[in-house]
Every structure is written in C-alpha cells, then in structure tokens.
Amino acid sequence: MLTIEAKLDRAQRLVRMLEEDAPLLALRVAQLTPERQRAAKNHAAEIMEKARAELKKLTEQVALWDPGDSTPWAAD
C-alpha cells in the first residue's frame, strides 16, 4: 500500500505531465477526423479533471494529517 506522500507525488507528477502534454495533443490528433479529434480532446480533458480532483483530495488529506498523532496504523 502506498503512503499518502507517495500518492500525492504520483498525482502531482501526473497533473504536471498532462499539463506539459496538452500542446502536443493537437499535433497528435491533427490527422484524425474532427469528430475523433473532439473525442480525444474530451477524453484528455476528463483525465485531467480526474487527476486534478485526486490531487486536491490528497492535498486536503495531507493538510488534515497530524504528524504528532501516535495512533497505530493497521498492518498490511
């Protein structure tokens, strides 16, 4: 099981990668029909929205986490 920090790092990297890739998406779908271009761009937008929502959720969880909490964690 991944720690919250590892999940947060993965989510940050995914969002960053998607943001950096956005300009290249138009080039990759340029040869497709307009309908398929829209579908590809809509799919990419949905993935970006989900990734940002996950990042927001994890960020909020980290903000609520108390590092001084000595409550034991369940074993994996």
C-alpha positions in Angstrom: 0.0 0.0 0.0 1.3 3.4 -0.9 1.8 6.1 1.6 -0.2 9.3 1.3 3.0 11.1 0.3 3.7 8.6 -2.5 0.1 9.0 -3.8 0.5 12.8 -3.6 3.7 12.7 -5.5 2.2 10.5 -8.2 -0.8 12.7 -8.6 1.4 15.8 -8.8 3.6 14.2 -11.5 0.5 13.0 -13.5 -1.0 16.5 -13.5 2.3 18.1 -14.4 2.8 15.6 -17.3 -0.8 16.2 -18.6 -0.3 19.9 -18.5 3.0 19.7 -20.3 1.5 17.3 -22.9 -1.6 19.5 -23.7 0.0 21.5 -26.5 1.2 18.3 -28.2 -2.2 16.7 -28.2 -3.4 18.9 -31.0 -0.4 17.8 -33.1 -1.1 14.1 -32.4 -4.8 14.3 -33.3 -4.4 16.6 -36.3 -4.7 13.7 -38.8 -8.0 12.5 -37.2 -11.5 13.4 -38.3 -13.0 16.4 -36.5 -15.3 14.1 -34.5 -12.4 11.9 -33.3 -10.3 15.0 -32.5 -13.1 16.2 -30.3 -13.4 12.8 -28.7 -9.7 12.6 -28.0 -9.6 16.1 -26.6 -12.6 15.5 -24.4 -11.1 12.3 -23.1 -7.9 14.1 -22.3 -9.9 16.8 -20.5 -11.7 14.2 -18.4 -8.4 12.6 -17.4 -7.0 16.0 -16.4 -10.2 16.8 -14.4 -9.9 13.5 -12.5 -6.2 13.9 -11.9 -6.7 17.4 -10.5 -9.6 16.2 -8.3 -7.4 13.4 -6.9 -4.6 15.9 -6.3 -6.9 18.2 -4.5 -8.3 15.4 -2.4 -4.8 14.2 -1.4 -3.6 17.7 -0.7 -6.6 18.2 1.7 -5.8 14.8 3.4 -2.2 15.8 3.9 -3.3 19.2 5.3 -5.6 17.4 7.9 -2.9 14.8 8.8 -1.3 15.4 12.2 2.3 14.3 12.2 2.2 14.2 16.0 -0.6 11.6 16.0 0.7 8.5 17.6 -2.3 6.3 16.7 -1.1 3.0 15.4 -1.7 2.0 11.8 -3.1 -1.3 10.8 -0.6 -3.8 9.4 -0.7 -4.7 5.7 
